[in-house]
Amino acid sequence: MPTVKIVEVDSFSPLPEDLLFRLFALEAPWIMLPVIQRVFLFDNAGGQHPPFASLVGSLRASLVATLARLPPLAGRIVFLPSTGDAAIDCSASEGSGMRFIVAESDDADAGRLAGDAYHDVDTFKAFVPKLKVDALPAEVLAVQVTRLKGGVAVGVAMHHAVVDGRSVWRFLQAWAAACRGDDAAAEAVVAGLTFDRAVIALPSGGELTRSMLRNYAPNLPLVCSSRLTSLLSPFVSTAGEQASARSN
């Protein structure tokens, strides 16, 4: 499997104000199944890509603009012990926000990986960041941009309690439009979206949500049992793993 070297890890929260979105009952069960992953390979066989540093700068700046339009993706899932709720905290406190990772792999060939009839899944996993989700606060989003031989990989990992399949693609469409400099298209993608928790009124409201959380994650702020952690280990990272990565 090709070697991937992490060269930069940045965390940012682009929001000027503190926002808190409480999870409701339809979202609570997904706190135990946190990972949605996507990886995109861009072959530069025609030499049309800008220099890697310039490409990373464009992806970073357009991501910040996109998160301002979709604020829950810039937060962390936190536990509120006073009420027993879980919520998406978008405040710009220490340790908050999302991770943006820059990496490089000199022996991973973009053209081969994109053209293979049978996908090299183990290599693809190396291009997608692991989320810290074993305990709350848990990450909502992490992005990894990896320079490859003859191209670039962009990997995205997102928490399933905050996004579903459709909203993942909306985020990616909005980000792509912003990266092209097409603000009108980016705005059109998110037009009509609301994050107002009152829009969906469920019987028993908050108490139903707290009951779901107690059922699916009874040990909050710890999320994963040892068995579930072992099953998810290829896709998620623990706090200890992240601390070790920062020290290397």
C-alpha atoms as one frame of an Amber mdcrd trajectory, in Angstrom:
protein
   0.000   0.000   0.000   1.393   3.458  -0.858   2.853   5.579   1.933   0.939
   8.727   2.862   2.759  11.465   4.788   0.815  14.132   6.683   2.503  17.494
   6.127  -0.009  19.919   7.665  -3.034  19.792   9.977  -5.149  22.892  10.411
  -8.326  23.406  12.434 -10.709  26.258  11.867 -14.217  27.426  12.635 -15.243
  30.122  10.171 -18.326  31.311  12.056 -18.379  34.755  13.681 -21.012  33.780
  16.247 -21.665  30.915  18.654 -24.406  28.549  17.490 -25.848  25.469  19.190
 -28.087  22.975  17.409 -29.594  20.281  19.622 -29.970  16.857  18.062 -33.522
  15.581  17.883 -34.910  12.046  17.989 -34.472  11.303  14.287 -30.770  12.110
  14.547 -29.937  10.609  17.939 -29.618   6.927  16.865 -26.953   7.855  14.299
 -24.589   9.038  17.011 -23.379   5.427  17.189 -22.779   5.095  13.420 -20.669
   8.140  12.740 -18.864   7.734   9.450 -19.714   8.741   5.905 -16.630   8.734
   3.671 -16.008   9.973   0.147 -12.763  10.163  -1.830 -12.268  11.888  -5.188
  -9.299  11.290  -7.488  -8.190  13.966  -9.943  -5.806  12.766 -12.645  -3.447
  15.481 -13.873  -2.297  13.615 -16.973  -2.985  16.686 -19.124  -1.055  19.003
 -16.800  -4.060  21.288 -16.289  -3.869  21.446 -12.488  -2.432  24.558 -10.803
   0.570  24.116  -8.463  -0.356  21.983  -5.451   0.052  24.843  -2.953  -2.289
  27.019  -5.011  -4.819  24.204  -5.301  -4.756  23.639  -1.535  -5.268  27.359
  -0.942  -8.307  27.436  -3.222  -9.828  24.349  -1.594  -9.243  25.767   1.883
 -10.688  29.225   1.144 -13.752  27.836  -0.635 -14.324  25.350   2.182 -14.394
  28.192   4.715 -16.979  30.004   2.546 -19.061  26.812   2.262 -19.046  26.152
   6.013 -20.345  29.678   6.587 -23.363  28.628   4.493 -23.692  25.255   6.283
 -22.724  26.065   9.902 -23.490  22.677  11.526 -20.650  21.131   9.513 -18.180
  23.482  11.214 -19.092  22.312  14.709 -18.532  19.432  17.097 -21.153  17.137
  18.637 -21.119  17.812  22.385 -22.865  16.381  25.435 -24.922  18.712  27.647
 -24.855  16.986  31.062 -27.294  19.439  32.649 -30.109  18.215  30.386 -28.814
  14.940  28.935 -28.977  16.328  25.401 -26.463  16.105  22.573 -25.935  19.125
  20.362 -23.821  20.498  17.534 -21.678  23.256  19.047 -20.380  25.733  16.461
 -18.538  28.015  18.880 -14.968  29.006  18.098 -13.530  27.638  21.348 -10.216
  25.820  21.695 -10.353  22.392  20.086 -13.474  23.235  18.103 -14.055  23.442
  14.364 -13.044  21.015  11.656  -9.676  19.592  10.604  -8.163  20.349   7.212
  -5.272  17.993   6.452  -2.647  18.298   3.733  -0.741  15.130   2.811   1.474
  13.707   0.095   2.156  10.290  -1.384   4.975   9.933  -3.899   4.200   6.311
  -4.732   0.413   6.495  -5.263  -0.361   6.984  -8.950  -3.568   8.948  -9.556
  -4.063   7.660 -13.087  -3.741   4.018 -12.073  -5.990   4.379  -9.039  -8.680
   6.190 -11.019  -8.506   3.762 -13.925  -8.373   0.427 -12.110 -11.381  -1.786
 -12.751 -11.048  -3.100  -9.171 -10.709  -0.316  -6.661  -7.752  -0.350  -4.263
  -9.867   0.138  -1.142  -6.971   0.026   1.332  -5.204   2.818  -0.522  -8.392
   4.863  -0.780  -8.792   4.656   3.009  -5.389   6.319   3.409  -6.725   9.366
   1.556  -9.673   9.865   3.943  -9.178  11.324   7.429 -10.319   9.408  10.492
 -12.882  11.179  12.651 -12.528  11.506  16.422 -15.872  10.060  17.509 -15.266
   7.666  20.400 -16.404  10.307  22.892 -18.128  13.676  22.834 -17.083  16.269
  21.737 -16.975  14.436  18.399 -15.907  15.782  15.048 -18.541  16.462  12.397
 -16.276  16.928   9.380 -12.653  16.432   8.379 -11.059  16.936   4.957  -7.764
  15.599   3.582  -6.079  16.821   0.397  -3.297  14.476  -0.752  -0.766  15.176
  -3.485  -0.312  12.040  -5.574   1.976  11.076  -8.417   0.192  12.659 -11.370
  -2.785  14.042  -9.504  -4.605  14.822  -6.282  -6.991  13.012  -3.917  -9.609
  14.847  -1.860 -11.026  12.785   1.001 -13.983  13.733   3.180 -15.232  12.120
   6.407 -18.513  13.239   7.980 -20.545  12.251  11.035 -23.757  10.413  10.189
 -25.659  12.100  13.025 -25.305  15.414  11.189 -25.524  14.447   7.501 -27.201
  11.854   5.323 -26.386  10.830   1.771 -28.288  13.687   0.143 -26.841  16.400
   2.363 -23.309  15.092   1.755 -23.741  15.708  -1.961 -25.288  19.120  -1.359
 -22.242  20.083   0.674 -19.893  18.820  -2.022 -21.820  20.637  -4.765 -21.744
  23.889  -2.785 -18.019  23.492  -2.085 -17.241  22.745  -5.742 -19.203  25.816
  -6.882 -17.406  28.024  -4.350 -14.043  26.640  -5.461 -14.909  27.564  -9.073
 -15.704  31.077  -7.875 -19.396  30.667  -8.725 -21.023  32.128  -5.616 -24.460
  32.227  -7.262 -24.360  28.472  -7.880 -23.113  27.841  -4.331 -25.981  29.887
  -2.900 -28.485  28.094  -5.142 -27.381  24.704  -3.785 -28.171  25.701  -0.191
 -31.205  27.890  -0.968 -34.195  26.966   1.143 -32.211  25.018   3.744 -33.062
  25.706   7.362 -31.434  24.583  10.585 -34.390  25.593  12.763 -34.977  22.734
  15.191 -38.625  23.786  15.629 -39.539  22.887  12.048 -39.896  19.188  12.939
 -42.295  18.796  15.842 -42.191  15.308  17.356 -44.383  13.990  20.183 -42.647
  14.445  23.550 -39.954  16.504  21.805 -36.779  16.752  23.837 -37.649  13.925
  26.200 -38.020  11.546  23.258 -34.571  12.576  22.035 -33.009  12.059  25.465
 -34.667   8.648  25.709 -33.182   7.692  22.333 -29.745   8.855  23.448 -29.972
   6.834  26.672 -30.961   3.789  24.625 -28.327   4.044  21.887 -25.492   5.708
  23.805 -26.110   5.108  27.518 -22.592   6.106  28.619 -22.384   9.618  27.178
 -20.085  11.442  26.801 -18.478   8.079  25.899 -20.039   6.919  22.641 -18.524
   3.620  21.542 -18.452   0.361  23.418 -15.204  -1.594  23.121 -16.853  -3.957
  20.619 -18.172  -1.140  18.429 -14.842   0.683  18.627 -13.052  -2.403  17.261
 -15.553  -2.678  14.412 -15.176   0.996  13.481 -11.399   1.228  13.982 -10.569
   1.352  10.242 -12.725   4.471   9.915 -12.471   6.441  13.157  -9.714   7.617
  15.463  -9.546   7.863  19.222  -8.336  10.848  21.189  -5.166   8.936  22.001
  -4.418   8.254  18.358  -4.821  11.927  17.474  -2.536  13.019  20.309   0.088
  10.532  19.117  -0.211  11.810  15.543   0.296  15.400  16.669   3.442  14.477
  18.608   5.088  12.673  15.643
